């Protein structure tokens, strides 16, 4: 049980971890050093994980994983949007 | 079983997803737009997940999760190293 807490806390930190990067992009409007391919791959990877998370939730388990993974998915999508928004400014 | 494949493939894509970002940093030696706090939080989050992954592996399950999570951990550590290496060049 205690180890499952590690996954939950790790997942929450992973999701919120993107917020400083998002705030920096909004402040500087500069995305030159962010690699578009990487963020597309992160989006696809987390998206596939989301399918797994939903399948777990439909079996009545893994709700925490679904929540933290969904948060990461939304934040990565937002970063991809910002990359496109500010890409031509560099 | 099919959904567990989604997690495995998603995990592999997530791990390898960092490689284009690493190659870009090495090529441009520019990390100005990468947020140090975010990468520290990703490192801590994945590190906590690693504790969970090791605990699963010690129970004889979740080897794929341990492999993909360990790869992500190593790649994030390398990005943190590169951020420190090139931070003063900006």
Backbone of each chain as nested JSON, in Angstrom:
{
  "chains": [
    {"id": "A", "residues": [
      {"number": 1, "name": "UNK", "atoms": {"N": [0.829, -1.18, 0.0], "CA": [0.0, 0.0, 0.0], "C": [0.884, 1.258, 0.0]}},
      {"number": 2, "name": "UNK", "atoms": {"N": [1.936, 1.26, 0.818], "CA": [2.788, 2.444, 0.942], "C": [3.441, 2.752, -0.395]}},
      {"number": 3, "name": "UNK", "atoms": {"N": [3.792, 1.671, -1.139], "CA": [4.469, 1.905, -2.417], "C": [3.501, 2.507, -3.432]}},
      {"number": 4, "name": "UNK", "atoms": {"N": [2.222, 2.132, -3.337], "CA": [1.234, 2.716, -4.252], "C": [1.129, 4.217, -3.998]}},
      {"number": 5, "name": "UNK", "atoms": {"N": [1.394, 4.64, -2.757], "CA": [1.393, 6.07, -2.432], "C": [2.508, 6.778, -3.203]}},
      {"number": 6, "name": "UNK", "atoms": {"N": [3.654, 6.073, -3.371], "CA": [4.777, 6.647, -4.127], "C": [4.327, 6.955, -5.552]}},
      {"number": 7, "name": "UNK", "atoms": {"N": [3.522, 6.017, -6.13], "CA": [3.077, 6.227, -7.516], "C": [2.134, 7.414, -7.572]}},
      {"number": 8, "name": "UNK", "atoms": {"N": [1.242, 7.497, -6.586], "CA": [0.267, 8.598, -6.58], "C": [0.985, 9.935, -6.432]}},
      {"number": 9, "name": "UNK", "atoms": {"N": [1.865, 10.039, -5.429], "CA": [2.572, 11.308, -5.197], "C": [3.455, 11.636, -6.405]}},
      {"number": 10, "name": "UNK", "atoms": {"N": [4.121, 10.604, -6.926], "CA": [4.968, 10.811, -8.113], "C": [4.139, 11.32, -9.275]}},
      {"number": 11, "name": "UNK", "atoms": {"N": [2.956, 10.751, -9.465], "CA": [2.088, 11.166, -10.565], "C": [1.607, 12.587, -10.407]}},
      {"number": 12, "name": "UNK", "atoms": {"N": [1.276, 12.966, -9.172], "CA": [0.817, 14.34, -8.928], "C": [1.956, 15.323, -9.215]}},
      {"number": 13, "name": "UNK", "atoms": {"N": [3.176, 15.013, -8.719], "CA": [4.329, 15.89, -8.942], "C": [4.63, 15.993, -10.44]}},
      {"number": 14, "name": "UNK", "atoms": {"N": [4.521, 14.841, -11.144], "CA": [4.761, 14.829, -12.592], "C": [3.783, 15.75, -13.312]}},
      {"number": 15, "name": "UNK", "atoms": {"N": [2.541, 15.708, -12.896], "CA": [1.53, 16.546, -13.573], "C": [1.79, 18.019, -13.28]}},
      {"number": 16, "name": "UNK", "atoms": {"N": [1.904, 18.362, -11.998], "CA": [2.102, 19.775, -11.649], "C": [3.469, 20.291, -12.112]}},
      {"number": 17, "name": "UNK", "atoms": {"N": [4.388, 19.353, -12.365], "CA": [5.737, 19.748, -12.773], "C": [5.768, 20.565, -14.036]}},
      {"number": 18, "name": "UNK", "atoms": {"N": [4.757, 20.413, -14.883], "CA": [4.739, 21.145, -16.154], "C": [4.346, 22.608, -15.98]}},
      {"number": 19, "name": "UNK", "atoms": {"N": [3.784, 22.956, -14.838], "CA": [3.25, 24.317, -14.672], "C": [4.343, 25.39, -14.726]}},
      {"number": 20, "name": "UNK", "atoms": {"N": [5.502, 25.215, -14.054], "CA": [6.547, 26.243, -14.195], "C": [6.976, 26.445, -15.649]}},
      {"number": 21, "name": "UNK", "atoms": {"N": [7.024, 25.348, -16.423], "CA": [7.418, 25.475, -17.848], "C": [6.365, 26.273, -18.617]}},
      {"number": 22, "name": "UNK", "atoms": {"N": [5.109, 26.02, -18.322], "CA": [4.027, 26.748, -19.005], "C": [4.082, 28.237, -18.65]}},
      {"number": 23, "name": "UNK", "atoms": {"N": [4.288, 28.541, -17.364], "CA": [4.345, 29.945, -16.932], "C": [5.523, 30.659, -17.592]}},
      {"number": 24, "name": "UNK", "atoms": {"N": [6.654, 29.951, -17.744], "CA": [7.827, 30.563, -18.384], "C": [7.538, 30.89, -19.847]}},
      {"number": 25, "name": "UNK", "atoms": {"N": [6.882, 29.932, -20.535], "CA": [6.571, 30.154, -21.962], "C": [5.655, 31.368, -22.107]}},
      {"number": 26, "name": "UNK", "atoms": {"N": [4.637, 31.453, -21.236], "CA": [3.685, 32.577, -21.312], "C": [4.413, 33.898, -21.032]}},
      {"number": 27, "name": "UNK", "atoms": {"N": [5.372, 33.861, -20.083], "CA": [6.103, 35.084, -19.708], "C": [7.056, 35.504, -20.835]}},
      {"number": 28, "name": "UNK", "atoms": {"N": [7.826, 34.538, -21.364], "CA": [8.884, 34.902, -22.314], "C": [8.412, 34.847, -23.77]}},
      {"number": 29, "name": "UNK", "atoms": {"N": [7.334, 34.116, -24.018], "CA": [6.821, 33.916, -25.383], "C": [7.918, 33.35, -26.292]}},
      {"number": 30, "name": "UNK", "atoms": {"N": [8.861, 32.585, -25.679], "CA": [9.967, 32.004, -26.438], "C": [9.95, 30.484, -26.261]}},
      {"number": 31, "name": "UNK", "atoms": {"N": [9.946, 29.757, -27.401], "CA": [9.873, 28.288, -27.347], "C": [10.977, 27.633, -28.171]}},
      {"number": 32, "name": "UNK", "atoms": {"N": [11.938, 28.475, -28.571], "CA": [12.994, 28.016, -29.498], "C": [13.665, 26.723, -29.024]}},
      {"number": 33, "name": "UNK", "atoms": {"N": [13.952, 26.629, -27.723], "CA": [14.708, 25.477, -27.21], "C": [13.829, 24.259, -26.915]}},
      {"number": 34, "name": "UNK", "atoms": {"N": [12.533, 24.4, -27.045], "CA": [11.643, 23.255, -26.781], "C": [11.487, 22.463, -28.068]}},
      {"number": 35, "name": "UNK", "atoms": {"N": [11.721, 21.164, -28.02], "CA": [11.705, 20.346, -29.228], "C": [10.292, 19.846, -29.532]}},
      {"number": 36, "name": "UNK", "atoms": {"N": [9.767, 20.248, -30.681], "CA": [8.378, 19.914, -31.043], "C": [8.168, 18.395, -31.094]}},
      {"number": 37, "name": "UNK", "atoms": {"N": [9.157, 17.681, -31.657], "CA": [9.006, 16.214, -31.792], "C": [8.84, 15.591, -30.403]}},
      {"number": 38, "name": "UNK", "atoms": {"N": [9.653, 16.053, -29.458], "CA": [9.574, 15.497, -28.097], "C": [8.178, 15.672, -27.52]}},
      {"number": 39, "name": "UNK", "atoms": {"N": [7.616, 16.865, -27.68], "CA": [6.304, 17.102, -27.062], "C": [5.198, 16.354, -27.79]}},
      {"number": 40, "name": "UNK", "atoms": {"N": [5.378, 16.12, -29.106], "CA": [4.406, 15.27, -29.816], "C": [4.49, 13.84, -29.282]}},
      {"number": 41, "name": "UNK", "atoms": {"N": [5.73, 13.36, -29.067], "CA": [5.905, 11.979, -28.584], "C": [5.376, 11.838, -27.15]}},
      {"number": 42, "name": "UNK", "atoms": {"N": [5.602, 12.874, -26.334], "CA": [5.067, 12.836, -24.964], "C": [3.541, 12.789, -25.026]}},
      {"number": 43, "name": "UNK", "atoms": {"N": [2.966, 13.579, -25.942], "CA": [1.505, 13.619, -26.086], "C": [0.975, 12.232, -26.494]}},
      {"number": 44, "name": "UNK", "atoms": {"N": [1.64, 11.609, -27.466], "CA": [1.192, 10.281, -27.942], "C": [1.369, 9.229, -26.835]}},
      {"number": 45, "name": "UNK", "atoms": {"N": [2.537, 9.295, -26.162], "CA": [2.816, 8.324, -25.096], "C": [1.805, 8.423, -23.971]}},
      {"number": 46, "name": "UNK", "atoms": {"N": [1.56, 9.657, -23.522], "CA": [0.61, 9.851, -22.422], "C": [-0.806, 9.528, -22.885]}},
      {"number": 47, "name": "UNK", "atoms": {"N": [-1.073, 9.798, -24.166], "CA": [-2.387, 9.465, -24.731], "C": [-2.647, 7.966, -24.7]}},
      {"number": 48, "name": "UNK", "atoms": {"N": [-1.627, 7.174, -25.031], "CA": [-1.777, 5.708, -24.979], "C": [-1.953, 5.254, -23.526]}},
      {"number": 49, "name": "UNK", "atoms": {"N": [-1.192, 5.914, -22.636], "CA": [-1.336, 5.58, -21.207], "C": [-2.761, 5.889, -20.743]}},
      {"number": 50, "name": "UNK", "atoms": {"N": [-3.344, 6.948, -21.335], "CA": [-4.703, 7.354, -20.944], "C": [-5.716, 6.268, -21.293]}},
      {"number": 51, "name": "UNK", "atoms": {"N": [-5.507, 5.616, -22.43], "CA": [-6.406, 4.511, -22.832], "C": [-6.347, 3.417, -21.765]}},
      {"number": 52, "name": "UNK", "atoms": {"N": [-5.12, 3.128, -21.326], "CA": [-4.934, 2.106, -20.279], "C": [-5.595, 2.563, -18.98]}},
      {"number": 53, "name": "UNK", "atoms": {"N": [-5.405, 3.84, -18.631], "CA": [-5.968, 4.37, -17.38], "C": [-7.497, 4.295, -17.405]}},
      {"number": 54, "name": "UNK", "atoms": {"N": [-8.093, 4.613, -18.556], "CA": [-9.555, 4.558, -18.67], "C": [-10.021, 3.103, -18.53]}},
      {"number": 55, "name": "UNK", "atoms": {"N": [-9.272, 2.184, -19.128], "CA": [-9.667, 0.757, -19.036], "C": [-9.613, 0.278, -17.591]}},
      {"number": 56, "name": "UNK", "atoms": {"N": [-8.626, 0.769, -16.829], "CA": [-8.549, 0.409, -15.403], "C": [-9.744, 0.986, -14.647]}},
      {"number": 57, "name": "UNK", "atoms": {"N": [-10.046, 2.251, -14.929], "CA": [-11.144, 2.927, -14.21], "C": [-12.469, 2.229, -14.494]}},
      {"number": 58, "name": "UNK", "atoms": {"N": [-12.611, 1.705, -15.715], "CA": [-13.865, 1.01, -16.062], "C": [-13.969, -0.318, -15.306]}},
      {"number": 59, "name": "UNK", "atoms": {"N": [-12.826, -0.796, -14.78], "CA": [-12.86, -2.01, -13.944], "C": [-12.92, -1.632, -12.455]}},
      {"number": 60, "name": "UNK", "atoms": {"N": [-13.078, -0.3, -12.212], "CA": [-13.262, 0.154, -10.835], "C": [-11.969, 0.293, -10.045]}},
      {"number": 61, "name": "UNK", "atoms": {"N": [-10.8, 0.368, -10.781], "CA": [-9.517, 0.568, -10.064], "C": [-8.719, 1.681, -10.771]}},
      {"number": 62, "name": "UNK", "atoms": {"N": [-7.642, 2.15, -10.093], "CA": [-6.697, 3.059, -10.758], "C": [-7.24, 4.45, -11.027]}},
      {"number": 63, "name": "UNK", "atoms": {"N": [-8.176, 4.939, -10.186], "CA": [-8.728, 6.283, -10.422], "C": [-7.642, 7.356, -10.283]}},
      {"number": 64, "name": "UNK", "atoms": {"N": [-6.732, 7.182, -9.32], "CA": [-5.673, 8.185, -9.099], "C": [-4.803, 8.293, -10.34]}},
      {"number": 65, "name": "UNK", "atoms": {"N": [-4.485, 7.135, -10.915], "CA": [-3.649, 7.122, -12.129], "C": [-4.38, 7.853, -13.258]}},
      {"number": 66, "name": "UNK", "atoms": {"N": [-5.69, 7.638, -13.372], "CA": [-6.472, 8.298, -14.425], "C": [-6.439, 9.811, -14.241]}},
      {"number": 67, "name": "UNK", "atoms": {"N": [-6.562, 10.249, -12.998], "CA": [-6.595, 11.699, -12.729], "C": [-5.243, 12.337, -13.063]}},
      {"number": 68, "name": "UNK", "atoms": {"N": [-4.143, 11.755, -12.539], "CA": [-2.837, 12.374, -12.755], "C": [-2.439, 12.281, -14.231]}},
      {"number": 69, "name": "UNK", "atoms": {"N": [-2.759, 11.16, -14.88], "CA": [-2.411, 11.015, -16.294], "C": [-3.209, 11.979, -17.166]}},
      {"number": 70, "name": "UNK", "atoms": {"N": [-4.468, 12.18, -16.815], "CA": [-5.312, 13.12, -17.572], "C": [-4.782, 14.536, -17.422]}},
      {"number": 71, "name": "UNK", "atoms": {"N": [-4.341, 14.877, -16.226], "CA": [-3.769, 16.213, -16.0], "C": [-2.532, 16.415, -16.868]}},
      {"number": 72, "name": "UNK", "atoms": {"N": [-1.653, 15.405, -16.868], "CA": [-0.442, 15.507, -17.696], "C": [-0.819, 15.68, -19.159]}},
      {"number": 73, "name": "UNK", "atoms": {"N": [-1.815, 14.938, -19.596], "CA": [-2.235, 14.988, -21.007], "C": [-2.702, 16.399, -21.37]}},
      {"number": 74, "name": "UNK", "atoms": {"N": [-3.516, 16.991, -20.514], "CA": [-4.038, 18.344, -20.783], "C": [-2.894, 19.358, -20.798]}},
      {"number": 75, "name": "UNK", "atoms": {"N": [-1.971, 19.248, -19.846], "CA": [-0.868, 20.219, -19.762], "C": [0.081, 20.081, -20.958]}},
      {"number": 76, "name": "UNK", "atoms": {"N": [0.321, 18.848, -21.395], "CA": [1.187, 18.646, -22.572], "C": [0.501, 19.209, -23.822]}},
      {"number": 77, "name": "UNK", "atoms": {"N": [-0.804, 19.015, -23.929], "CA": [-1.542, 19.57, -25.063], "C": [-1.436, 21.094, -25.069]}},
      {"number": 78, "name": "UNK", "atoms": {"N": [-1.504, 21.69, -23.873], "CA": [-1.419, 23.149, -23.757], "C": [-0.023, 23.627, -24.174]}},
      {"number": 79, "name": "UNK", "atoms": {"N": [1.005, 22.88, -23.776], "CA": [2.372, 23.257, -24.176], "C": [2.513, 23.164, -25.696]}},
      {"number": 80, "name": "UNK", "atoms": {"N": [1.975, 22.105, -26.293], "CA": [2.026, 21.971, -27.759], "C": [1.342, 23.17, -28.421]}},
      {"number": 81, "name": "UNK", "atoms": {"N": [0.205, 23.583, -27.857], "CA": [-0.519, 24.759, -28.381], "C": [0.364, 25.992, -28.291]}},
      {"number": 82, "name": "UNK", "atoms": {"N": [1.022, 26.18, -27.138], "CA": [1.892, 27.355, -26.948], "C": [3.082, 27.307, -27.906]}},
      {"number": 83, "name": "UNK", "atoms": {"N": [3.607, 26.104, -28.145], "CA": [4.747, 25.978, -29.065], "C": [4.334, 26.456, -30.453]}},
      {"number": 84, "name": "UNK", "atoms": {"N": [3.141, 26.047, -30.886], "CA": [2.67, 26.5, -32.21], "C": [2.388, 28.002, -32.2]}},
      {"number": 85, "name": "UNK", "atoms": {"N": [1.824, 28.474, -31.082], "CA": [1.445, 29.89, -30.992], "C": [2.671, 30.793, -31.103]}},
      {"number": 86, "name": "UNK", "atoms": {"N": [3.757, 30.397, -30.41], "CA": [4.926, 31.285, -30.342], "C": [6.055, 30.842, -31.263]}},
      {"number": 87, "name": "UNK", "atoms": {"N": [5.841, 29.725, -32.014], "CA": [6.932, 29.186, -32.825], "C": [7.478, 30.242, -33.777]}},
      {"number": 88, "name": "UNK", "atoms": {"N": [6.577, 31.024, -34.444], "CA": [7.063, 31.938, -35.496], "C": [7.659, 33.215, -34.937]}},
      {"number": 89, "name": "UNK", "atoms": {"N": [7.577, 33.4, -33.618], "CA": [8.128, 34.632, -33.021], "C": [9.64, 34.532, -32.855]}},
      {"number": 90, "name": "UNK", "atoms": {"N": [10.196, 33.243, -32.879], "CA": [11.647, 33.103, -32.631], "C": [12.435, 33.512, -33.873]}}
    ]},
    {"id": "B", "residues": [
      {"number": 1, "name": "UNK", "atoms": {"N": [-5.664, -7.531, -21.338], "CA": [-4.294, -7.742, -21.787], "C": [-3.945, -6.686, -22.864]}},
      {"number": 2, "name": "UNK", "atoms": {"N": [-4.881, -6.444, -23.789], "CA": [-4.619, -5.506, -24.884], "C": [-4.361, -4.109, -24.311]}},
      {"number": 3, "name": "UNK", "atoms": {"N": [-5.106, -3.764, -23.243], "CA": [-4.933, -2.42, -22.691], "C": [-3.569, -2.284, -22.014]}},
      {"number": 4, "name": "UNK", "atoms": {"N": [-3.085, -3.38, -21.442], "CA": [-1.752, -3.319, -20.816], "C": [-0.698, -3.039, -21.883]}},
      {"number": 5, "name": "UNK", "atoms": {"N": [-0.978, -3.481, -23.116], "CA": [-0.052, -3.189, -24.229], "C": [0.001, -1.685, -24.472]}},
      {"number": 6, "name": "UNK", "atoms": {"N": [-1.149, -1.018, -24.306], "CA": [-1.176, 0.441, -24.482], "C": [-0.212, 1.1, -23.494]}},
      {"number": 7, "name": "UNK", "atoms": {"N": [-0.2, 0.57, -22.239], "CA": [0.677, 1.186, -21.234], "C": [2.127, 0.958, -21.61]}},
      {"number": 8, "name": "UNK", "atoms": {"N": [2.419, -0.248, -22.078], "CA": [3.804, -0.584, -22.442], "C": [4.266, 0.289, -23.614]}},
      {"number": 9, "name": "UNK", "atoms": {"N": [3.462, 0.338, -24.671], "CA": [3.849, 1.116, -25.859], "C": [3.931, 2.6, -25.488]}},
      {"number": 10, "name": "UNK", "atoms": {"N": [2.941, 3.05, -24.696], "CA": [2.957, 4.453, -24.246], "C": [4.217, 4.756, -23.456]}},
      {"number": 11, "name": "UNK", "atoms": {"N": [4.606, 3.834, -22.584], "CA": [5.81, 4.034, -21.764], "C": [7.062, 4.093, -22.605]}},
      {"number": 12, "name": "UNK", "atoms": {"N": [7.134, 3.222, -23.617], "CA": [8.313, 3.211, -24.489], "C": [8.406, 4.53, -25.259]}},
      {"number": 13, "name": "UNK", "atoms": {"N": [7.256, 4.976, -25.813], "CA": [7.243, 6.228, -26.579], "C": [7.615, 7.406, -25.67]}},
      {"number": 14, "name": "UNK", "atoms": {"N": [7.107, 7.37, -24.435], "CA": [7.413, 8.43, -23.462], "C": [8.906, 8.492, -23.185]}},
      {"number": 15, "name": "UNK", "atoms": {"N": [9.532, 7.326, -23.049], "CA": [10.976, 7.305, -22.748], "C": [11.768, 7.82, -23.947]}},
      {"number": 16, "name": "UNK", "atoms": {"N": [11.507, 7.238, -25.12], "CA": [12.273, 7.643, -26.301], "C": [11.939, 9.069, -26.739]}},
      {"number": 17, "name": "UNK", "atoms": {"N": [10.78, 9.563, -26.273], "CA": [10.357, 10.902, -26.667], "C": [11.339, 11.982, -26.287]}},
      {"number": 18, "name": "UNK", "atoms": {"N": [12.133, 11.727, -25.26], "CA": [13.083, 12.744, -24.792], "C": [14.314, 12.858, -25.682]}},
      {"number": 19, "name": "UNK", "atoms": {"N": [14.544, 11.88, -26.536], "CA": [15.778, 11.856, -27.317], "C": [15.883, 13.029, -28.298]}},
      {"number": 20, "name": "UNK", "atoms": {"N": [14.815, 13.377, -29.051], "CA": [14.941, 14.555, -29.929], "C": [15.288, 15.83, -29.153]}},
      {"number": 21, "name": "UNK", "atoms": {"N": [14.734, 15.977, -27.938], "CA": [15.047, 17.172, -27.129], "C": [16.517, 17.167, -26.728]}},
      {"number": 22, "name": "UNK", "atoms": {"N": [17.028, 16.006, -26.363], "CA": [18.437, 15.9, -25.968], "C": [19.341, 16.223, -27.151]}},
      {"number": 23, "name": "UNK", "atoms": {"N": [19.013, 15.676, -28.322], "CA": [19.836, 15.938, -29.519], "C": [19.829, 17.419, -29.869]}},
      {"number": 24, "name": "UNK", "atoms": {"N": [18.658, 18.068, -29.696], "CA": [18.578, 19.51, -29.999], "C": [19.462, 20.307, -29.048]}},
      {"number": 25, "name": "UNK", "atoms": {"N": [19.427, 19.953, -27.764], "CA": [20.237, 20.687, -26.779], "C": [21.717, 20.542, -27.123]}},
      {"number": 26, "name": "UNK", "atoms": {"N": [22.124, 19.315, -27.462], "CA": [23.543, 19.062, -27.787], "C": [23.949, 19.85, -29.034]}},
      {"number": 27, "name": "UNK", "atoms": {"N": [23.002, 19.943, -30.015], "CA": [23.305, 20.647, -31.276], "C": [23.381, 22.158, -31.054]}},
      {"number": 28, "name": "UNK", "atoms": {"N": [22.386, 22.696, -30.312], "CA": [22.285, 24.163, -30.202], "C": [23.011, 24.708, -28.973]}},
      {"number": 29, "name": "UNK", "atoms": {"N": [23.25, 23.829, -27.994], "CA": [23.867, 24.238, -26.723], "C": [23.075, 25.39, -26.078]}},
      {"number": 30, "name": "UNK", "atoms": {"N": [21.777, 25.422, -26.365], "CA": [20.911, 26.483, -25.826], "C": [19.778, 25.845, -25.011]}},
      {"number": 31, "name": "UNK", "atoms": {"N": [19.658, 26.291, -23.737], "CA": [18.632, 25.707, -22.859], "C": [17.754, 26.793, -22.226]}},
      {"number": 32, "name": "UNK", "atoms": {"N": [17.874, 27.996, -22.75], "CA": [17.197, 29.164, -22.161], "C": [15.704, 28.914, -21.934]}},
      {"number": 33, "name": "UNK", "atoms": {"N": [15.043, 28.276, -22.895], "CA": [13.581, 28.113, -22.806], "C": [13.157, 26.911, -21.978]}},
      {"number": 34, "name": "UNK", "atoms": {"N": [14.12, 26.095, -21.536], "CA": [13.771, 24.91, -20.732], "C": [13.719, 25.332, -19.27]}},
      {"number": 35, "name": "UNK", "atoms": {"N": [12.633, 25.021, -18.586], "CA": [12.456, 25.474, -17.208], "C": [13.071, 24.479, -16.227]}},
      {"number": 36, "name": "UNK", "atoms": {"N": [14.057, 24.974, -15.462], "CA": [14.807, 24.085, -14.566], "C": [13.879, 23.447, -13.516]}},
      {"number": 37, "name": "UNK", "atoms": {"N": [12.948, 24.258, -12.976], "CA": [12.041, 23.727, -11.951], "C": [11.242, 22.556, -12.494]}},
      {"number": 38, "name": "UNK", "atoms": {"N": [10.742, 22.707, -13.722], "CA": [9.951, 21.619, -14.331], "C": [10.762, 20.334, -14.391]}},
      {"number": 39, "name": "UNK", "atoms": {"N": [12.019, 20.432, -14.832], "CA": [12.809, 19.205, -15.001], "C": [13.195, 18.616, -13.644]}},
      {"number": 40, "name": "UNK", "atoms": {"N": [13.353, 19.464, -12.627], "CA": [13.574, 18.929, -11.268], "C": [12.321, 18.18, -10.796]}},
      {"number": 41, "name": "UNK", "atoms": {"N": [11.145, 18.763, -11.056], "CA": [9.896, 18.118, -10.615], "C": [9.665, 16.823, -11.377]}},
      {"number": 42, "name": "UNK", "atoms": {"N": [9.996, 16.822, -12.685], "CA": [9.857, 15.585, -13.462], "C": [10.792, 14.519, -12.891]}},
      {"number": 43, "name": "UNK", "atoms": {"N": [12.01, 14.955, -12.541], "CA": [12.998, 14.013, -11.976], "C": [12.474, 13.421, -10.655]}},
      {"number": 44, "name": "UNK", "atoms": {"N": [11.932, 14.268, -9.799], "CA": [11.422, 13.799, -8.495], "C": [10.198, 12.895, -8.692]}},
      {"number": 45, "name": "UNK", "atoms": {"N": [9.302, 13.327, -9.589], "CA": [8.089, 12.534, -9.848], "C": [8.419, 11.163, -10.396]}},
      {"number": 46, "name": "UNK", "atoms": {"N": [9.304, 11.124, -11.404], "CA": [9.668, 9.829, -12.001], "C": [10.475, 9.003, -10.992]}},
      {"number": 47, "name": "UNK", "atoms": {"N": [11.258, 9.691, -10.153], "CA": [12.026, 8.993, -9.117], "C": [11.11, 8.28, -8.133]}},
      {"number": 48, "name": "UNK", "atoms": {"N": [10.028, 8.941, -7.735], "CA": [9.053, 8.31, -6.823], "C": [8.361, 7.145, -7.527]}},
      {"number": 49, "name": "UNK", "atoms": {"N": [8.054, 7.34, -8.819], "CA": [7.443, 6.251, -9.594], "C": [8.4, 5.052, -9.644]}},
      {"number": 50, "name": "UNK", "atoms": {"N": [9.707, 5.359, -9.698], "CA": [10.714, 4.293, -9.776], "C": [10.686, 3.421, -8.514]}},
      {"number": 51, "name": "UNK", "atoms": {"N": [10.461, 4.054, -7.357], "CA": [10.364, 3.294, -6.097], "C": [9.194, 2.309, -6.212]}},
      {"number": 52, "name": "UNK", "atoms": {"N": [8.082, 2.806, -6.755], "CA": [6.902, 1.952, -6.938], "C": [7.204, 0.827, -7.927]}},
      {"number": 53, "name": "UNK", "atoms": {"N": [7.892, 1.196, -9.031], "CA": [8.211, 0.204, -10.068], "C": [9.115, -0.902, -9.509]}},
      {"number": 54, "name": "UNK", "atoms": {"N": [10.088, -0.502, -8.683], "CA": [10.992, -1.499, -8.084], "C": [10.202, -2.409, -7.14]}},
      {"number": 55, "name": "UNK", "atoms": {"N": [9.273, -1.817, -6.387], "CA": [8.472, -2.628, -5.449], "C": [7.628, -3.645, -6.211]}},
      {"number": 56, "name": "UNK", "atoms": {"N": [7.112, -3.25, -7.375], "CA": [6.33, -4.196, -8.203], "C": [7.241, -5.32, -8.703]}},
      {"number": 57, "name": "UNK", "atoms": {"N": [8.422, -4.927, -9.187], "CA": [9.348, -5.921, -9.752], "C": [9.766, -6.928, -8.679]}},
      {"number": 58, "name": "UNK", "atoms": {"N": [9.888, -6.451, -7.437], "CA": [10.28, -7.379, -6.349], "C": [9.15, -8.359, -6.044]}},
      {"number": 59, "name": "UNK", "atoms": {"N": [7.926, -8.014, -6.495], "CA": [6.807, -8.968, -6.336], "C": [6.626, -9.791, -7.611]}},
      {"number": 60, "name": "UNK", "atoms": {"N": [7.592, -9.598, -8.553], "CA": [7.569, -10.443, -9.757], "C": [6.622, -9.956, -10.844]}},
      {"number": 61, "name": "UNK", "atoms": {"N": [6.196, -8.661, -10.745], "CA": [5.316, -8.115, -11.8], "C": [5.843, -6.749, -12.248]}},
      {"number": 62, "name": "UNK", "atoms": {"N": [5.281, -6.222, -13.368], "CA": [5.567, -4.845, -13.763], "C": [6.973, -4.587, -14.251]}},
      {"number": 63, "name": "UNK", "atoms": {"N": [7.631, -5.613, -14.859], "CA": [9.009, -5.412, -15.331], "C": [9.062, -4.351, -16.445]}},
      {"number": 64, "name": "UNK", "atoms": {"N": [8.044, -4.372, -17.327], "CA": [8.039, -3.413, -18.45], "C": [7.978, -1.987, -17.913]}},
      {"number": 65, "name": "UNK", "atoms": {"N": [7.133, -1.784, -16.897], "CA": [7.011, -0.452, -16.288], "C": [8.352, -0.034, -15.693]}},
      {"number": 66, "name": "UNK", "atoms": {"N": [9.057, -0.978, -15.044], "CA": [10.359, -0.662, -14.442], "C": [11.355, -0.244, -15.514]}},
      {"number": 67, "name": "UNK", "atoms": {"N": [11.347, -0.934, -16.645], "CA": [12.307, -0.635, -17.717], "C": [12.025, 0.753, -18.308]}},
      {"number": 68, "name": "UNK", "atoms": {"N": [10.749, 1.007, -18.681], "CA": [10.449, 2.288, -19.337], "C": [10.617, 3.448, -18.353]}},
      {"number": 69, "name": "UNK", "atoms": {"N": [10.242, 3.229, -17.093], "CA": [10.376, 4.308, -16.109], "C": [11.848, 4.606, -15.813]}},
      {"number": 70, "name": "UNK", "atoms": {"N": [12.668, 3.556, -15.781], "CA": [14.106, 3.739, -15.538], "C": [14.728, 4.51, -16.691]}},
      {"number": 71, "name": "UNK", "atoms": {"N": [14.302, 4.202, -17.905], "CA": [14.83, 4.927, -19.077], "C": [14.482, 6.407, -18.983]}},
      {"number": 72, "name": "UNK", "atoms": {"N": [13.225, 6.688, -18.651], "CA": [12.813, 8.098, -18.519], "C": [13.641, 8.79, -17.451]}},
      {"number": 73, "name": "UNK", "atoms": {"N": [13.883, 8.094, -16.347], "CA": [14.636, 8.683, -15.241], "C": [16.047, 9.054, -15.684]}},
      {"number": 74, "name": "UNK", "atoms": {"N": [16.697, 8.152, -16.406], "CA": [18.066, 8.401, -16.877], "C": [18.082, 9.57, -17.859]}},
      {"number": 75, "name": "UNK", "atoms": {"N": [17.12, 9.598, -18.774], "CA": [17.086, 10.662, -19.794], "C": [16.792, 12.03, -19.171]}},
      {"number": 76, "name": "UNK", "atoms": {"N": [15.917, 12.061, -18.17], "CA": [15.616, 13.323, -17.493], "C": [16.851, 13.794, -16.711]}},
      {"number": 77, "name": "UNK", "atoms": {"N": [17.564, 12.864, -16.095], "CA": [18.789, 13.225, -15.37], "C": [19.798, 13.822, -16.343]}},
      {"number": 78, "name": "UNK", "atoms": {"N": [19.874, 13.243, -17.55], "CA": [20.822, 13.737, -18.554], "C": [20.426, 15.143, -19.008]}},
      {"number": 79, "name": "UNK", "atoms": {"N": [19.129, 15.381, -19.162], "CA": [18.68, 16.719, -19.562], "C": [19.016, 17.734, -18.462]}},
      {"number": 80, "name": "UNK", "atoms": {"N": [18.808, 17.345, -17.209], "CA": [19.162, 18.243, -16.091], "C": [20.655, 18.567, -16.132]}},
      {"number": 81, "name": "UNK", "atoms": {"N": [21.473, 17.554, -16.419], "CA": [22.933, 17.756, -16.534], "C": [23.223, 18.755, -17.654]}},
      {"number": 82, "name": "UNK", "atoms": {"N": [22.548, 18.573, -18.802], "CA": [22.779, 19.474, -19.949], "C": [22.326, 20.895, -19.633]}},
      {"number": 83, "name": "UNK", "atoms": {"N": [21.226, 21.015, -18.888], "CA": [20.732, 22.351, -18.519], "C": [21.782, 23.066, -17.677]}},
      {"number": 84, "name": "UNK", "atoms": {"N": [22.389, 22.347, -16.739], "CA": [23.432, 22.978, -15.909], "C": [24.67, 23.272, -16.735]}},
      {"number": 85, "name": "UNK", "atoms": {"N": [24.995, 22.354, -17.648], "CA": [26.204, 22.512, -18.47], "C": [26.112, 23.762, -19.343]}},
      {"number": 86, "name": "UNK", "atoms": {"N": [24.934, 23.964, -19.952], "CA": [24.816, 25.06, -20.935], "C": [24.089, 26.284, -20.364]}},
      {"number": 87, "name": "UNK", "atoms": {"N": [23.695, 26.212, -19.092], "CA": [22.904, 27.314, -18.532], "C": [23.635, 28.65, -18.673]}},
      {"number": 88, "name": "UNK", "atoms": {"N": [24.955, 28.698, -18.388], "CA": [25.645, 30.003, -18.366], "C": [25.984, 30.506, -19.753]}},
      {"number": 89, "name": "UNK", "atoms": {"N": [25.713, 29.674, -20.775], "CA": [26.07, 30.135, -22.131], "C": [25.009, 31.071, -22.69]}},
      {"number": 90, "name": "UNK", "atoms": {"N": [23.793, 31.08, -22.058], "CA": [22.701, 31.909, -22.626], "C": [22.917, 33.37, -22.272]}}
    ]}
  ]
}
